[in-house]
Amino acid sequence: MVKQIKNAGLVAIVAAAFLVTSCRKEQSNDGSGNYDRAASAGFTNPTQSIAIDVNGVIQDNFDGNATDNIINLTSNKVWLIDGVSYVPSGKTLKIPAGSILSSGAFKSYTATEGGVTINKNIRGVLVVVKGAMLDAQGTEALPIVFTSPNAPGSRAAGDFGGVILLGDADTNQPNTTVIEGLPTPPTGVDITYGGSDNVDNSGILKYVRIEYPGLVLFANNEINGLTLGGVGSGTTLNHIQVTYSADDSFEFFGGTVNATYLVAAGGDDDDFDFDFGYTGTIQYAVGLKALSSTHSTSGGVSDANGIESDNEKAAPYTNTPKTLPVLRNFTLLGTSSNNSVLKLGARFRRNTNFDIQNSVIGGYPNGVTTEDLATGTFSSNILHAYSATGAYTPASTASSANTYLLLGTSGTPFYTDHSTAYNVNTLIPRSTSPIPATAGAVAKGTASGATWLKNWTVFTTQTKVY
């Protein structure tokens, strides 16, 4: 959940500047989608909008088969998502390996919050409602990519709306709760989440990249890169990268879904955000901040974290099930030297529980805090921070994080900007690193070129040609 954003532009190869102010946010692009930029990024393949009706419901007749409940896309076109597009209950949207999807036409919507009604032009938001499924199975060689429609050099956070999965698993909120970030849905479209089916299946996402996502509807009411509401453990999530999100990279609103091999890079707010009774397990995840990104602020100071976890938004924070993310083998890196654009490696608050082990956190002004009765397990982790304050004493407060962590034999493990060729081999701990072989997202002793991030991840998102 994002707070405020500083006036900080994304570094681009070809200079481009955008200025928008919205509620409490200030940034180069507030993610609203209110920019009628170039309609095409010059994609290699022809573009085609995914067929929707007047309510934005994706149709099951344009692929030639309306009876199998599978909406088939092909990989020989770039598929454009017009406005907010909904996969209807009972249907599966099937996206083949190697497919490219992007933002299509803007559509005008209304939204009301706290008695305030606004109009918003939105595009590029894919919503998989309860009872629907997304079958997006890329491969290491042919990942599926959701990305900006703009040409290389003119891409920015918020160019693509985001991907939202809604399920029927437990949350600690009423089952009538609607997912945040979306405008008022059309009649007959259900955007609530949560229920009692903890093994609910919202589909498969594997080898998927989501680039330049994010949408700010109201302050503290946004779409993230990948938003998961009440998603059950029958869902498969692995090898997913979110890059340059205008809000959180990954946010879990309740649910029991598990995940492996996640990458968050250059996001504005939190890399991983947990709320409303999320109780799944995530193993092997990388979070990287970028100085070229915008960074959320609250009360005039940074609120951009590696992890943020809350039980709920309002006191006394006692709803059940309690938020309890079980996290293993994370590597969360801030900046190579102290910088106030970031806040905390991990922030556990509002009576959340947590269990994080065998992980590496470094390069943040402050390490880990527990607030508002938050309790949990913090064990077998390597913690560096530029300040000794927090719930757990850092093993090092060195002025250069990597002089302690000793990641990579050459180059820097810290992500600088989206036009730089980031080398994932720099995440491999050196033999002299204090990081044990069992800790971190990439194990000590991994051969160069053999990390789980090889081939399918892309960090040069500003210059990538599709």
C-alpha positions, 0 to 999 in steps of 0.5 A, a space after each residue: 500500500 503506497 503512501 506518498 511519492 517524491 518528485 523523482 524521475 525515472 532515468 531514461 535513455 531518451 529524456 522524457 518527463 511527466 508531472 502529475 499531482 494526485 491526492 497525497 502523491 507526487 511523482 513523474 507518473 502517478 500510475 493513473 493512466 491519464 497519459 495519451 502517449 504513443 499508441 505503439 512501441 513499434 512491437 515486432 509482431 502486430 497488435 490486437 486488442 483482447 476482445 471485451 464487451 461493453 462492460 470490459 468482460 473478456 469474450 470467449 468467442 473471438 478465438 473460434 471456440 466459445 464452448 470449451 471455457 478457455 480463451 486462447 491467445 496466440 504468441 504471434 501477436 502483441 495482445 492489448 488490454 483495453 481499459 480494465 478487462 475482466 476474465 469472467 468466472 468459469 473461464 480460463 485465459 490461456 496465454 502461451 509461452 513467449 507472448 507479449 501483452 501491453 496496455 491498449 485503449 484508455 477507457 473512462 471510469 468513475 470511482 468513489 471513496 470517502 464521498 469523493 467521486 472522480 473520473 479516471 482514464 485507465 488502461 492495461 488492467 487485467 482482472 481475474 475474478 473469483 472462479 476464473 483462472 489465468 493460465 500463463 505458463 512461460 518458459 525460461 527461454 520464452 517468458 510471458 511479458 506484460 509491459 509498457 506500450 511505449 517505445 524504448 526510452 520513453 517508458 515509465 511506471 504506470 504505463 501498464 495497469 497491472 495484473 490482479 488475481 482474486 480468489 476464494 481463500 481465507 482473509 480476515 476481512 468480510 467476504 464482501 470486500 472489494 479489491 483496492 485500486 479498481 474503479 466501480 465495476 459494471 453490473 454483474 462483475 464481482 471484484 470481491 475476494 476471499 471466502 473459505 476455500 483455502 485450496 482455491 485455484 486461480 491458475 498458473 503464473 510461471 516465467 512471467 515478467 510484469 514491467 512498468 505497472 501500477 495505478 493510483 486510484 486514490 491515495 492508499 488505494 492502488 494497483 500493484 504489479 501483481 495483486 493477489 486477493 484471497 488467492 488459494 494454495 491451489 494456485 501456482 506462482 513461480 519465476 515472476 519478475 515485477 520491474 518498476 512498479 508505481 506502487 508495491 511490486 507484489 501485494 498479498 491481501 489474505 489468502 493461502 497461496 504459496 510462491 517461489 522464485 520471485 523478483 522485485 526490481 526498482 519498485 516505488 513502494 514495498 517489494 513485498 507487502 502482506 495484509 488481511 490474514 495472508 498465511 502462505 509460504 514464499 521461498 527464494 525471492 529477490 528485492 532490489 531498489 533503484 535510485 532511478 525510481 521514485 520512492 514512496 514517502 509518508 509524512 515527508 520521509 521515505 516509506 519504501 521498504 523491502 517487506 511491509 506486513 500488517 494484520 489489518 489497517 485499523 486498530 485494534 488489529 485483532 482480526 483472524 486469521 492473523 497475517 503470517 507470511 512464512 518467508 525463506 531464502 530472501 535477498 533484499 538489497 537497498 543501496 550500496 551506501 546510505 540513502 534516505 530515499 529508502 526506509 526499512 529492510 522489513 517493517 512488521 506492524 499492526 499486530 502481524 505475525 511473521 516467520 522469516 528465516 535463512 534470508 539476507 537483508 542489507 543496504 537499508 538505512 534501518 534494518 527490521 522493526 516490529 511495531 503495534 504488537 507485531 511478533 514472529 520468528 526472525 532466525 538464521 538471517 544475515 542483517 546489514 543496515 546503516 543504523 543499529 536501531 530496530 528490533 534486531 541488531 544488525 551484524 554490520 553497519 558498514 558504510 558500504 553494504 557489500 564490504 560486509 555482505 561480499 556478494 559477487 566477485 566483480 560488479 555491484 549486487 545493487 540495482 542502479 537503474 533500468 538502463 543498466 545491464 544488471 548481472 544476476 551473478 552478483 547475487 552469488 555470495 563469495 566464498 569469504 562472505 559471512 552468508 551461510 550456504 543455506 541463506 539468501 535467494 542464491 546459494 553460496 557456491 552457485 556457479 556463475 551463469 547458473 542462478 535461477 534468474 538466468 535467461 528469463 529475467 530482464 533488468 534493461 527494461 528501458 531499452 528492451 525491444 519486443 
